[in-house]
Amino acid sequence: MSRCDLVVRNASIVTADDEGRVLTGSVAVRDGLIVDVGPDPDIAAGFAAARTIDAEGAVLHPGFVDAHNHISQYTARTALPLLARAGRTMGHWKAALTPEDEVAGARLAILDLFTAGYTGFVDPGTI
């Protein structure tokens, strides 16, 4: 039996392989790396975990990184103070966006990124 730091069991596991499968089972983790994925009995028989979490059927995406941004909101960086003074929220601002506004915001963001030499960004000044 191998040792591992964590086993998440009883999960609906969404795989990132070519089949894009959803299976019920466990994920074993050692030193921050996924070392095995499989049916609960197989992982329980193969690994002694320092910690076990029962996912209670929740969805688990092993190794999934949600790398996305809301580029249409790039132009909102300076909008919050103005909205607050007008008694409006970011929801009001977003609801008023037109497709043309979103295209203009995306183009501005892309120009800003390319000018700075980047191809992606995280802007903590937005919502």
C-alpha positions, 0 to 999 in steps of 0.5 A: 500500500502506498502512502499519500497526503490526501484522498478525495473519495465519493466524487463525480470526477470529470477527467481531462483526457480525450474521452472527457469522462465523468466517473464516480470514485477517488483521487489520490494526491501526494506532494501536491500531485495527483498520483491516481484516479479510480474507483473508490475501492481501488484507491482505498486498497492502494493508498493510505492517506494522511487525510480523506475527504468525502466529496459526497458526490460533488463534482471534482476536476482533478488538475483543472485550472479555471484560466479565464477572464472577463475581457469585456469588463476591462473598461470597467476599471474606473467605473466603480467610483462613478457608479457608486456616486450615481447610486448604481452597481456594476450590474447596471453597468454590465446590463447597459453594455452593447455588443459594440461596447464589448468589442471596443473593451476587448480591443482596448484590453488587447492593445494594452496587453500587446503594448506591455508585451503580455498575452494575458492579464489579471486586473485586481482593479476590476470587480 
